[in-house]
């Protein structure tokens, strides 16, 4: 039986500080080799969308919040 996937509406489950903590966890996952960079960033972006952070702070701020810790971890900054 095929039924359409029902996805609940996005709700603000966390704030930007909670999101920054999640970014730190994903950086660690990446450094440990548990996920590749693209998967980590994609997961974080989806989380930011679900938590309505992109709407609240804008895409540039969210991208910066994701990018800087990964750049530091990779030695690019």
mmCIF file of the N, C-alpha and C atoms, coordinates in Angstrom:
data_MODEL
# 
_entry.id   MODEL 
# 
loop_
_atom_site.group_PDB 
_atom_site.id 
_atom_site.type_symbol 
_atom_site.label_atom_id 
_atom_site.label_alt_id 
_atom_site.label_comp_id 
_atom_site.label_asym_id 
_atom_site.label_entity_id 
_atom_site.label_seq_id 
_atom_site.pdbx_PDB_ins_code 
_atom_site.Cartn_x 
_atom_site.Cartn_y 
_atom_site.Cartn_z 
_atom_site.occupancy 
_atom_site.B_iso_or_equiv 
_atom_site.pdbx_formal_charge 
_atom_site.auth_seq_id 
_atom_site.auth_comp_id 
_atom_site.auth_asym_id 
_atom_site.auth_atom_id 
_atom_site.pdbx_PDB_model_num 
ATOM 1   N N  . UNK A 1 1  ? 0.836  -1.166 0.000  1.00 0.00 ? 1  UNK A N  1 
ATOM 2   C CA . UNK A 1 1  ? 0.000  0.000  0.000  1.00 0.00 ? 1  UNK A CA 1 
ATOM 3   C C  . UNK A 1 1  ? 0.889  1.240  0.000  1.00 0.00 ? 1  UNK A C  1 
ATOM 4   N N  . UNK A 1 2  ? 0.599  2.136  -0.870 1.00 0.00 ? 2  UNK A N  1 
ATOM 5   C CA . UNK A 1 2  ? 1.337  3.392  -0.929 1.00 0.00 ? 2  UNK A CA 1 
ATOM 6   C C  . UNK A 1 2  ? 0.458  4.514  -0.408 1.00 0.00 ? 2  UNK A C  1 
ATOM 7   N N  . UNK A 1 3  ? 0.980  5.211  0.569  1.00 0.00 ? 3  UNK A N  1 
ATOM 8   C CA . UNK A 1 3  ? 0.266  6.347  1.133  1.00 0.00 ? 3  UNK A CA 1 
ATOM 9   C C  . UNK A 1 3  ? 1.217  7.534  1.128  1.00 0.00 ? 3  UNK A C  1 
ATOM 10  N N  . UNK A 1 4  ? 0.689  8.719  0.925  1.00 0.00 ? 4  UNK A N  1 
ATOM 11  C CA . UNK A 1 4  ? 1.567  9.893  0.928  1.00 0.00 ? 4  UNK A CA 1 
ATOM 12  C C  . UNK A 1 4  ? 2.218  10.085 2.293  1.00 0.00 ? 4  UNK A C  1 
ATOM 13  N N  . UNK A 1 5  ? 3.454  10.491 2.257  1.00 0.00 ? 5  UNK A N  1 
ATOM 14  C CA . UNK A 1 5  ? 4.184  10.782 3.483  1.00 0.00 ? 5  UNK A CA 1 
ATOM 15  C C  . UNK A 1 5  ? 3.642  12.060 4.102  1.00 0.00 ? 5  UNK A C  1 
ATOM 16  N N  . UNK A 1 6  ? 3.328  12.000 5.356  1.00 0.00 ? 6  UNK A N  1 
ATOM 17  C CA . UNK A 1 6  ? 2.834  13.183 6.042  1.00 0.00 ? 6  UNK A CA 1 
ATOM 18  C C  . UNK A 1 6  ? 3.949  13.730 6.928  1.00 0.00 ? 6  UNK A C  1 
ATOM 19  N N  . UNK A 1 7  ? 4.316  14.959 6.672  1.00 0.00 ? 7  UNK A N  1 
ATOM 20  C CA . UNK A 1 7  ? 5.359  15.619 7.443  1.00 0.00 ? 7  UNK A CA 1 
ATOM 21  C C  . UNK A 1 7  ? 4.704  16.723 8.247  1.00 0.00 ? 7  UNK A C  1 
ATOM 22  N N  . UNK A 1 8  ? 5.022  16.736 9.515  1.00 0.00 ? 8  UNK A N  1 
ATOM 23  C CA . UNK A 1 8  ? 4.436  17.776 10.357 1.00 0.00 ? 8  UNK A CA 1 
ATOM 24  C C  . UNK A 1 8  ? 5.029  19.133 9.995  1.00 0.00 ? 8  UNK A C  1 
ATOM 25  N N  . UNK A 1 9  ? 4.306  20.157 10.293 1.00 0.00 ? 9  UNK A N  1 
ATOM 26  C CA . UNK A 1 9  ? 4.758  21.516 10.001 1.00 0.00 ? 9  UNK A CA 1 
ATOM 27  C C  . UNK A 1 9  ? 5.975  21.853 10.861 1.00 0.00 ? 9  UNK A C  1 
ATOM 28  N N  . UNK A 1 10 ? 6.876  22.649 10.319 1.00 0.00 ? 10 UNK A N  1 
ATOM 29  C CA . UNK A 1 10 ? 8.045  23.054 11.106 1.00 0.00 ? 10 UNK A CA 1 
ATOM 30  C C  . UNK A 1 10 ? 7.629  23.834 12.350 1.00 0.00 ? 10 UNK A C  1 
ATOM 31  N N  . UNK A 1 11 ? 8.318  23.561 13.441 1.00 0.00 ? 11 UNK A N  1 
ATOM 32  C CA . UNK A 1 11 ? 8.079  24.305 14.667 1.00 0.00 ? 11 UNK A CA 1 
ATOM 33  C C  . UNK A 1 11 ? 9.421  24.667 15.291 1.00 0.00 ? 11 UNK A C  1 
ATOM 34  N N  . UNK A 1 12 ? 9.440  25.724 16.037 1.00 0.00 ? 12 UNK A N  1 
ATOM 35  C CA . UNK A 1 12 ? 10.669 26.180 16.668 1.00 0.00 ? 12 UNK A CA 1 
ATOM 36  C C  . UNK A 1 12 ? 10.952 25.309 17.896 1.00 0.00 ? 12 UNK A C  1 
ATOM 37  N N  . UNK A 1 13 ? 11.798 24.303 17.735 1.00 0.00 ? 13 UNK A N  1 
ATOM 38  C CA . UNK A 1 13 ? 12.127 23.410 18.839 1.00 0.00 ? 13 UNK A CA 1 
ATOM 39  C C  . UNK A 1 13 ? 13.376 23.846 19.589 1.00 0.00 ? 13 UNK A C  1 
ATOM 40  N N  . UNK A 1 14 ? 14.153 24.693 18.979 1.00 0.00 ? 14 UNK A N  1 
ATOM 41  C CA . UNK A 1 14 ? 15.371 25.154 19.615 1.00 0.00 ? 14 UNK A CA 1 
ATOM 42  C C  . UNK A 1 14 ? 15.698 26.551 19.138 1.00 0.00 ? 14 UNK A C  1 
ATOM 43  N N  . UNK A 1 15 ? 16.624 27.176 19.832 1.00 0.00 ? 15 UNK A N  1 
ATOM 44  C CA . UNK A 1 15 ? 17.039 28.513 19.423 1.00 0.00 ? 15 UNK A CA 1 
ATOM 45  C C  . UNK A 1 15 ? 18.417 28.437 18.777 1.00 0.00 ? 15 UNK A C  1 
ATOM 46  N N  . UNK A 1 16 ? 18.983 29.584 18.459 1.00 0.00 ? 16 UNK A N  1 
ATOM 47  C CA . UNK A 1 16 ? 20.257 29.620 17.745 1.00 0.00 ? 16 UNK A CA 1 
ATOM 48  C C  . UNK A 1 16 ? 21.378 29.029 18.599 1.00 0.00 ? 16 UNK A C  1 
ATOM 49  N N  . UNK A 1 17 ? 21.275 29.156 19.910 1.00 0.00 ? 17 UNK A N  1 
ATOM 50  C CA . UNK A 1 17 ? 22.313 28.603 20.790 1.00 0.00 ? 17 UNK A CA 1 
ATOM 51  C C  . UNK A 1 17 ? 22.243 27.075 20.821 1.00 0.00 ? 17 UNK A C  1 
ATOM 52  N N  . UNK A 1 18 ? 21.043 26.535 20.821 1.00 0.00 ? 18 UNK A N  1 
ATOM 53  C CA . UNK A 1 18 ? 20.889 25.084 20.718 1.00 0.00 ? 18 UNK A CA 1 
ATOM 54  C C  . UNK A 1 18 ? 21.440 24.597 19.384 1.00 0.00 ? 18 UNK A C  1 
ATOM 55  N N  . UNK A 1 19 ? 21.178 25.366 18.339 1.00 0.00 ? 19 UNK A N  1 
ATOM 56  C CA . UNK A 1 19 ? 21.660 25.002 17.007 1.00 0.00 ? 19 UNK A CA 1 
ATOM 57  C C  . UNK A 1 19 ? 23.187 25.008 16.963 1.00 0.00 ? 19 UNK A C  1 
ATOM 58  N N  . UNK A 1 20 ? 23.805 26.012 17.565 1.00 0.00 ? 20 UNK A N  1 
ATOM 59  C CA . UNK A 1 20 ? 25.271 26.062 17.608 1.00 0.00 ? 20 UNK A CA 1 
ATOM 60  C C  . UNK A 1 20 ? 25.838 24.835 18.318 1.00 0.00 ? 20 UNK A C  1 
ATOM 61  N N  . UNK A 1 21 ? 25.164 24.376 19.348 1.00 0.00 ? 21 UNK A N  1 
ATOM 62  C CA . UNK A 1 21 ? 25.586 23.153 20.039 1.00 0.00 ? 21 UNK A CA 1 
ATOM 63  C C  . UNK A 1 21 ? 25.474 21.946 19.109 1.00 0.00 ? 21 UNK A C  1 
ATOM 64  N N  . UNK A 1 22 ? 24.402 21.878 18.351 1.00 0.00 ? 22 UNK A N  1 
ATOM 65  C CA . UNK A 1 22 ? 24.233 20.790 17.381 1.00 0.00 ? 22 UNK A CA 1 
ATOM 66  C C  . UNK A 1 22 ? 25.328 20.826 16.314 1.00 0.00 ? 22 UNK A C  1 
ATOM 67  N N  . UNK A 1 23 ? 25.696 22.025 15.893 1.00 0.00 ? 23 UNK A N  1 
ATOM 68  C CA . UNK A 1 23 ? 26.779 22.159 14.917 1.00 0.00 ? 23 UNK A CA 1 
ATOM 69  C C  . UNK A 1 23 ? 28.055 21.567 15.496 1.00 0.00 ? 23 UNK A C  1 
ATOM 70  N N  . UNK A 1 24 ? 28.346 21.871 16.745 1.00 0.00 ? 24 UNK A N  1 
ATOM 71  C CA . UNK A 1 24 ? 29.525 21.313 17.395 1.00 0.00 ? 24 UNK A CA 1 
ATOM 72  C C  . UNK A 1 24 ? 29.516 19.799 17.420 1.00 0.00 ? 24 UNK A C  1 
ATOM 73  N N  . UNK A 1 25 ? 28.358 19.218 17.672 1.00 0.00 ? 25 UNK A N  1 
ATOM 74  C CA . UNK A 1 25 ? 28.254 17.754 17.661 1.00 0.00 ? 25 UNK A CA 1 
ATOM 75  C C  . UNK A 1 25 ? 28.520 17.203 16.257 1.00 0.00 ? 25 UNK A C  1 
ATOM 76  N N  . UNK A 1 26 ? 27.969 17.861 15.254 1.00 0.00 ? 26 UNK A N  1 
ATOM 77  C CA . UNK A 1 26 ? 28.169 17.395 13.886 1.00 0.00 ? 26 UNK A CA 1 
ATOM 78  C C  . UNK A 1 26 ? 29.617 17.553 13.437 1.00 0.00 ? 26 UNK A C  1 
ATOM 79  N N  . UNK A 1 27 ? 30.280 18.587 13.907 1.00 0.00 ? 27 UNK A N  1 
ATOM 80  C CA . UNK A 1 27 ? 31.720 18.727 13.606 1.00 0.00 ? 27 UNK A CA 1 
ATOM 81  C C  . UNK A 1 27 ? 32.465 17.533 14.190 1.00 0.00 ? 27 UNK A C  1 
ATOM 82  N N  . UNK A 1 28 ? 32.132 17.172 15.406 1.00 0.00 ? 28 UNK A N  1 
ATOM 83  C CA . UNK A 1 28 ? 32.779 16.023 16.040 1.00 0.00 ? 28 UNK A CA 1 
ATOM 84  C C  . UNK A 1 28 ? 32.485 14.732 15.266 1.00 0.00 ? 28 UNK A C  1 
ATOM 85  N N  . UNK A 1 29 ? 31.226 14.548 14.856 1.00 0.00 ? 29 UNK A N  1 
ATOM 86  C CA . UNK A 1 29 ? 30.878 13.370 14.051 1.00 0.00 ? 29 UNK A CA 1 
ATOM 87  C C  . UNK A 1 29 ? 31.724 13.315 12.782 1.00 0.00 ? 29 UNK A C  1 
ATOM 88  N N  . UNK A 1 30 ? 31.889 14.469 12.150 1.00 0.00 ? 30 UNK A N  1 
ATOM 89  C CA . UNK A 1 30 ? 32.686 14.562 10.925 1.00 0.00 ? 30 UNK A CA 1 
ATOM 90  C C  . UNK A 1 30 ? 34.149 14.228 11.203 1.00 0.00 ? 30 UNK A C  1 
ATOM 91  N N  . UNK A 1 31 ? 34.704 14.807 12.251 1.00 0.00 ? 31 UNK A N  1 
ATOM 92  C CA . UNK A 1 31 ? 36.115 14.559 12.564 1.00 0.00 ? 31 UNK A CA 1 
ATOM 93  C C  . UNK A 1 31 ? 36.372 13.106 12.945 1.00 0.00 ? 31 UNK A C  1 
ATOM 94  N N  . UNK A 1 32 ? 35.388 12.458 13.543 1.00 0.00 ? 32 UNK A N  1 
ATOM 95  C CA . UNK A 1 32 ? 35.517 11.047 13.906 1.00 0.00 ? 32 UNK A CA 1 
ATOM 96  C C  . UNK A 1 32 ? 35.287 10.114 12.713 1.00 0.00 ? 32 UNK A C  1 
ATOM 97  N N  . UNK A 1 33 ? 34.858 10.691 11.594 1.00 0.00 ? 33 UNK A N  1 
ATOM 98  C CA . UNK A 1 33 ? 34.614 9.880  10.403 1.00 0.00 ? 33 UNK A CA 1 
ATOM 99  C C  . UNK A 1 33 ? 33.266 9.189  10.383 1.00 0.00 ? 33 UNK A C  1 
ATOM 100 N N  . UNK A 1 34 ? 32.378 9.607  11.259 1.00 0.00 ? 34 UNK A N  1 
ATOM 101 C CA . UNK A 1 34 ? 31.056 8.990  11.316 1.00 0.00 ? 34 UNK A CA 1 
ATOM 102 C C  . UNK A 1 34 ? 30.162 9.464  10.190 1.00 0.00 ? 34 UNK A C  1 
ATOM 103 N N  . UNK A 1 35 ? 30.333 10.713 9.761  1.00 0.00 ? 35 UNK A N  1 
ATOM 104 C CA . UNK A 1 35 ? 29.575 11.256 8.634  1.00 0.00 ? 35 UNK A CA 1 
ATOM 105 C C  . UNK A 1 35 ? 30.540 12.045 7.760  1.00 0.00 ? 35 UNK A C  1 
ATOM 106 N N  . UNK A 1 36 ? 30.207 12.153 6.489  1.00 0.00 ? 36 UNK A N  1 
ATOM 107 C CA . UNK A 1 36 ? 31.038 13.000 5.630  1.00 0.00 ? 36 UNK A CA 1 
ATOM 108 C C  . UNK A 1 36 ? 30.562 14.440 5.754  1.00 0.00 ? 36 UNK A C  1 
ATOM 109 N N  . UNK A 1 37 ? 31.353 15.345 5.233  1.00 0.00 ? 37 UNK A N  1 
ATOM 110 C CA . UNK A 1 37 ? 31.070 16.773 5.377  1.00 0.00 ? 37 UNK A CA 1 
ATOM 111 C C  . UNK A 1 37 ? 29.708 17.139 4.792  1.00 0.00 ? 37 UNK A C  1 
ATOM 112 N N  . UNK A 1 38 ? 29.424 16.634 3.605  1.00 0.00 ? 38 UNK A N  1 
ATOM 113 C CA . UNK A 1 38 ? 28.165 16.984 2.945  1.00 0.00 ? 38 UNK A CA 1 
ATOM 114 C C  . UNK A 1 38 ? 26.953 16.525 3.749  1.00 0.00 ? 38 UNK A C  1 
ATOM 115 N N  . UNK A 1 39 ? 27.021 15.323 4.295  1.00 0.00 ? 39 UNK A N  1 
ATOM 116 C CA . UNK A 1 39 ? 25.914 14.803 5.105  1.00 0.00 ? 39 UNK A CA 1 
ATOM 117 C C  . UNK A 1 39 ? 25.716 15.648 6.353  1.00 0.00 ? 39 UNK A C  1 
ATOM 118 N N  . UNK A 1 40 ? 26.804 16.000 7.016  1.00 0.00 ? 40 UNK A N  1 
ATOM 119 C CA . UNK A 1 40 ? 26.705 16.814 8.229  1.00 0.00 ? 40 UNK A CA 1 
ATOM 120 C C  . UNK A 1 40 ? 26.068 18.164 7.934  1.00 0.00 ? 40 UNK A C  1 
ATOM 121 N N  . UNK A 1 41 ? 26.540 18.815 6.880  1.00 0.00 ? 41 UNK A N  1 
ATOM 122 C CA . UNK A 1 41 ? 26.013 20.139 6.535  1.00 0.00 ? 41 UNK A CA 1 
ATOM 123 C C  . UNK A 1 41 ? 24.550 20.043 6.106  1.00 0.00 ? 41 UNK A C  1 
ATOM 124 N N  . UNK A 1 42 ? 24.216 19.047 5.297  1.00 0.00 ? 42 UNK A N  1 
ATOM 125 C CA . UNK A 1 42 ? 22.817 18.868 4.877  1.00 0.00 ? 42 UNK A CA 1 
ATOM 126 C C  . UNK A 1 42 ? 21.903 18.635 6.073  1.00 0.00 ? 42 UNK A C  1 
ATOM 127 N N  . UNK A 1 43 ? 22.344 17.797 7.001  1.00 0.00 ? 43 UNK A N  1 
ATOM 128 C CA . UNK A 1 43 ? 21.533 17.529 8.191  1.00 0.00 ? 43 UNK A CA 1 
ATOM 129 C C  . UNK A 1 43 ? 21.329 18.794 9.015  1.00 0.00 ? 43 UNK A C  1 
ATOM 130 N N  . UNK A 1 44 ? 22.377 19.577 9.158  1.00 0.00 ? 44 UNK A N  1 
ATOM 131 C CA . UNK A 1 44 ? 22.261 20.817 9.924  1.00 0.00 ? 44 UNK A CA 1 
ATOM 132 C C  . UNK A 1 44 ? 21.342 21.814 9.236  1.00 0.00 ? 44 UNK A C  1 
ATOM 133 N N  . UNK A 1 45 ? 21.438 21.889 7.921  1.00 0.00 ? 45 UNK A N  1 
ATOM 134 C CA . UNK A 1 45 ? 20.562 22.814 7.197  1.00 0.00 ? 45 UNK A CA 1 
ATOM 135 C C  . UNK A 1 45 ? 19.093 22.424 7.370  1.00 0.00 ? 45 UNK A C  1 
ATOM 136 N N  . UNK A 1 46 ? 18.805 21.120 7.259  1.00 0.00 ? 46 UNK A N  1 
ATOM 137 C CA . UNK A 1 46 ? 17.431 20.655 7.456  1.00 0.00 ? 46 UNK A CA 1 
ATOM 138 C C  . UNK A 1 46 ? 16.948 20.967 8.866  1.00 0.00 ? 46 UNK A C  1 
ATOM 139 N N  . UNK A 1 47 ? 17.832 20.782 9.840  1.00 0.00 ? 47 UNK A N  1 
ATOM 140 C CA . UNK A 1 47 ? 17.480 21.095 11.220 1.00 0.00 ? 47 UNK A CA 1 
ATOM 141 C C  . UNK A 1 47 ? 17.166 22.587 11.377 1.00 0.00 ? 47 UNK A C  1 
ATOM 142 N N  . UNK A 1 48 ? 17.988 23.434 10.777 1.00 0.00 ? 48 UNK A N  1 
ATOM 143 C CA . UNK A 1 48 ? 17.760 24.885 10.851 1.00 0.00 ? 48 UNK A CA 1 
ATOM 144 C C  . UNK A 1 48 ? 16.423 25.257 10.207 1.00 0.00 ? 48 UNK A C  1 
ATOM 145 N N  . UNK A 1 49 ? 16.094 24.604 9.122  1.00 0.00 ? 49 UNK A N  1 
ATOM 146 C CA . UNK A 1 49 ? 14.796 24.870 8.486  1.00 0.00 ? 49 UNK A CA 1 
ATOM 147 C C  . UNK A 1 49 ? 13.651 24.421 9.379  1.00 0.00 ? 49 UNK A C  1 
ATOM 148 N N  . UNK A 1 50 ? 13.771 23.227 9.960  1.00 0.00 ? 50 UNK A N  1 
ATOM 149 C CA . UNK A 1 50 ? 12.703 22.703 10.827 1.00 0.00 ? 50 UNK A CA 1 
ATOM 150 C C  . UNK A 1 50 ? 12.511 23.572 12.062 1.00 0.00 ? 50 UNK A C  1 
ATOM 151 N N  . UNK A 1 51 ? 13.611 24.121 12.585 1.00 0.00 ? 51 UNK A N  1 
ATOM 152 C CA . UNK A 1 51 ? 13.532 24.956 13.776 1.00 0.00 ? 51 UNK A CA 1 
ATOM 153 C C  . UNK A 1 51 ? 13.198 26.401 13.431 1.00 0.00 ? 51 UNK A C  1 
ATOM 154 N N  . UNK A 1 52 ? 12.952 26.684 12.165 1.00 0.00 ? 52 UNK A N  1 
ATOM 155 C CA . UNK A 1 52 ? 12.586 28.011 11.684 1.00 0.00 ? 52 UNK A CA 1 
ATOM 156 C C  . UNK A 1 52 ? 13.702 29.043 11.865 1.00 0.00 ? 52 UNK A C  1 
ATOM 157 N N  . UNK A 1 53 ? 14.932 28.588 11.988 1.00 0.00 ? 53 UNK A N  1 
ATOM 158 C CA . UNK A 1 53 ? 16.055 29.500 12.176 1.00 0.00 ? 53 UNK A CA 1 
ATOM 159 C C  . UNK A 1 53 ? 16.395 30.246 10.896 1.00 0.00 ? 53 UNK A C  1 
ATOM 160 N N  . UNK A 1 54 ? 16.187 29.612 9.744  1.00 0.00 ? 54 UNK A N  1 
ATOM 161 C CA . UNK A 1 54 ? 16.448 30.279 8.468  1.00 0.00 ? 54 UNK A CA 1 
ATOM 162 C C  . UNK A 1 54 ? 15.483 31.446 8.307  1.00 0.00 ? 54 UNK A C  1 
ATOM 163 N N  . UNK A 1 55 ? 14.235 31.237 8.678  1.00 0.00 ? 55 UNK A N  1 
ATOM 164 C CA . UNK A 1 55 ? 13.245 32.318 8.604  1.00 0.00 ? 55 UNK A CA 1 
ATOM 165 C C  . UNK A 1 55 ? 13.571 33.436 9.593  1.00 0.00 ? 55 UNK A C  1 
ATOM 166 N N  . UNK A 1 56 ? 14.004 33.064 10.775 1.00 0.00 ? 56 UNK A N  1 
ATOM 167 C CA . UNK A 1 56 ? 14.236 34.053 11.828 1.00 0.00 ? 56 UNK A CA 1 
ATOM 168 C C  . UNK A 1 56 ? 15.531 34.843 11.634 1.00 0.00 ? 56 UNK A C  1 
ATOM 169 N N  . UNK A 1 57 ? 16.613 34.146 11.257 1.00 0.00 ? 57 UNK A N  1 
ATOM 170 C CA . UNK A 1 57 ? 17.923 34.788 11.194 1.00 0.00 ? 57 UNK A CA 1 
ATOM 171 C C  . UNK A 1 57 ? 18.446 34.997 9.776  1.00 0.00 ? 57 UNK A C  1 
ATOM 172 N N  . UNK A 1 58 ? 17.849 34.336 8.813  1.00 0.00 ? 58 UNK A N  1 
ATOM 173 C CA . UNK A 1 58 ? 18.291 34.454 7.436  1.00 0.00 ? 58 UNK A CA 1 
ATOM 174 C C  . UNK A 1 58 ? 19.296 33.368 7.068  1.00 0.00 ? 58 UNK A C  1 
ATOM 175 N N  . UNK A 1 59 ? 19.348 33.071 5.784  1.00 0.00 ? 59 UNK A N  1 
ATOM 176 C CA . UNK A 1 59 ? 20.207 31.998 5.290  1.00 0.00 ? 59 UNK A CA 1 
ATOM 177 C C  . UNK A 1 59 ? 21.685 32.296 5.527  1.00 0.00 ? 59 UNK A C  1 
ATOM 178 N N  . UNK A 1 60 ? 22.100 33.543 5.366  1.00 0.00 ? 60 UNK A N  1 
ATOM 179 C CA . UNK A 1 60 ? 23.515 33.883 5.534  1.00 0.00 ? 60 UNK A CA 1 
ATOM 180 C C  . UNK A 1 60 ? 23.996 33.601 6.955  1.00 0.00 ? 60 UNK A C  1 
ATOM 181 N N  . UNK A 1 61 ? 23.207 33.990 7.934  1.00 0.00 ? 61 UNK A N  1 
ATOM 182 C CA . UNK A 1 61 ? 23.599 33.761 9.341  1.00 0.00 ? 61 UNK A CA 1 
ATOM 183 C C  . UNK A 1 61 ? 23.674 32.275 9.648  1.00 0.00 ? 61 UNK A C  1 
ATOM 184 N N  . UNK A 1 62 ? 22.702 31.509 9.160  1.00 0.00 ? 62 UNK A N  1 
ATOM 185 C CA . UNK A 1 62 ? 22.693 30.073 9.412  1.00 0.00 ? 62 UNK A CA 1 
ATOM 186 C C  . UNK A 1 62 ? 23.883 29.415 8.714  1.00 0.00 ? 62 UNK A C  1 
ATOM 187 N N  . UNK A 1 63 ? 24.144 29.789 7.475  1.00 0.00 ? 63 UNK A N  1 
ATOM 188 C CA . UNK A 1 63 ? 25.289 29.232 6.757  1.00 0.00 ? 63 UNK A CA 1 
ATOM 189 C C  . UNK A 1 63 ? 26.596 29.565 7.469  1.00 0.00 ? 63 UNK A C  1 
ATOM 190 N N  . UNK A 1 64 ? 26.717 30.773 7.970  1.00 0.00 ? 64 UNK A N  1 
ATOM 191 C CA . UNK A 1 64 ? 27.917 31.177 8.700  1.00 0.00 ? 64 UNK A CA 1 
ATOM 192 C C  . UNK A 1 64 ? 28.063 30.360 9.982  1.00 0.00 ? 64 UNK A C  1 
ATOM 193 N N  . UNK A 1 65 ? 26.958 30.153 10.675 1.00 0.00 ? 65 UNK A N  1 
ATOM 194 C CA . UNK A 1 65 ? 26.967 29.374 11.916 1.00 0.00 ? 65 UNK A CA 1 
ATOM 195 C C  . UNK A 1 65 ? 27.415 27.942 11.660 1.00 0.00 ? 65 UNK A C  1 
ATOM 196 N N  . UNK A 1 66 ? 27.074 27.411 10.499 1.00 0.00 ? 66 UNK A N  1 
ATOM 197 C CA . UNK A 1 66 ? 27.493 26.058 10.130 1.00 0.00 ? 66 UNK A CA 1 
ATOM 198 C C  . UNK A 1 66 ? 28.936 26.053 9.635  1.00 0.00 ? 66 UNK A C  1 
ATOM 199 N N  . UNK A 1 67 ? 29.279 26.995 8.773  1.00 0.00 ? 67 UNK A N  1 
ATOM 200 C CA . UNK A 1 67 ? 30.563 26.949 8.051  1.00 0.00 ? 67 UNK A CA 1 
ATOM 201 C C  . UNK A 1 67 ? 31.781 27.186 8.932  1.00 0.00 ? 67 UNK A C  1 
ATOM 202 N N  . UNK A 1 68 ? 31.716 28.151 9.821  1.00 0.00 ? 68 UNK A N  1 
ATOM 203 C CA . UNK A 1 68 ? 32.907 28.538 10.580 1.00 0.00 ? 68 UNK A CA 1 
ATOM 204 C C  . UNK A 1 68 ? 33.461 27.385 11.441 1.00 0.00 ? 68 UNK A C  1 
ATOM 205 N N  . UNK A 1 69 ? 32.650 26.691 12.230 1.00 0.00 ? 69 UNK A N  1 
ATOM 206 C CA . UNK A 1 69 ? 33.216 25.587 13.026 1.00 0.00 ? 69 UNK A CA 1 
ATOM 207 C C  . UNK A 1 69 ? 33.836 24.475 12.159 1.00 0.00 ? 69 UNK A C  1 
ATOM 208 N N  . UNK A 1 70 ? 33.233 24.190 11.004 1.00 0.00 ? 70 UNK A N  1 
ATOM 209 C CA . UNK A 1 70 ? 33.813 23.176 10.125 1.00 0.00 ? 70 UNK A CA 1 
ATOM 210 C C  . UNK A 1 70 ? 35.124 23.667 9.524  1.00 0.00 ? 70 UNK A C  1 
ATOM 211 N N  . UNK A 1 71 ? 35.197 24.948 9.170  1.00 0.00 ? 71 UNK A N  1 
ATOM 212 C CA . UNK A 1 71 ? 36.432 25.515 8.623  1.00 0.00 ? 71 UNK A CA 1 
ATOM 213 C C  . UNK A 1 71 ? 37.543 25.452 9.666  1.00 0.00 ? 71 UNK A C  1 
ATOM 214 N N  . UNK A 1 72 ? 37.223 25.795 10.898 1.00 0.00 ? 72 UNK A N  1 
ATOM 215 C CA . UNK A 1 72 ? 38.217 25.734 11.973 1.00 0.00 ? 72 UNK A CA 1 
ATOM 216 C C  . UNK A 1 72 ? 38.686 24.300 12.171 1.00 0.00 ? 72 UNK A C  1 
ATOM 217 N N  . UNK A 1 73 ? 37.750 23.367 12.212 1.00 0.00 ? 73 UNK A N  1 
ATOM 218 C CA . UNK A 1 73 ? 38.103 21.957 12.426 1.00 0.00 ? 73 UNK A CA 1 
ATOM 219 C C  . UNK A 1 73 ? 38.965 21.400 11.303 1.00 0.00 ? 73 UNK A C  1 
ATOM 220 N N  . UNK A 1 74 ? 38.750 21.885 10.097 1.00 0.00 ? 74 UNK A N  1 
ATOM 221 C CA . UNK A 1 74 ? 39.531 21.414 8.950  1.00 0.00 ? 74 UNK A CA 1 
ATOM 222 C C  . UNK A 1 74 ? 40.838 22.194 8.781  1.00 0.00 ? 74 UNK A C  1 
ATOM 223 N N  . UNK A 1 75 ? 41.062 23.189 9.642  1.00 0.00 ? 75 UNK A N  1 
ATOM 224 C CA . UNK A 1 75 ? 42.280 23.969 9.568  1.00 0.00 ? 75 UNK A CA 1 
ATOM 225 C C  . UNK A 1 75 ? 42.271 25.031 8.503  1.00 0.00 ? 75 UNK A C  1 
ATOM 226 N N  . UNK A 1 76 ? 41.103 25.374 7.994  1.00 0.00 ? 76 UNK A N  1 
ATOM 227 C CA . UNK A 1 76 ? 40.997 26.362 6.927  1.00 0.00 ? 76 UNK A CA 1 
ATOM 228 C C  . UNK A 1 76 ? 40.980 27.795 7.481  1.00 0.00 ? 76 UNK A C  1 
ATOM 229 N N  . UNK A 1 77 ? 40.744 27.953 8.764  1.00 0.00 ? 77 UNK A N  1 
ATOM 230 C CA . UNK A 1 77 ? 40.757 29.297 9.371  1.00 0.00 ? 77 UNK A CA 1 
ATOM 231 C C  . UNK A 1 77 ? 41.832 29.364 10.428 1.00 0.00 ? 77 UNK A C  1 
# 
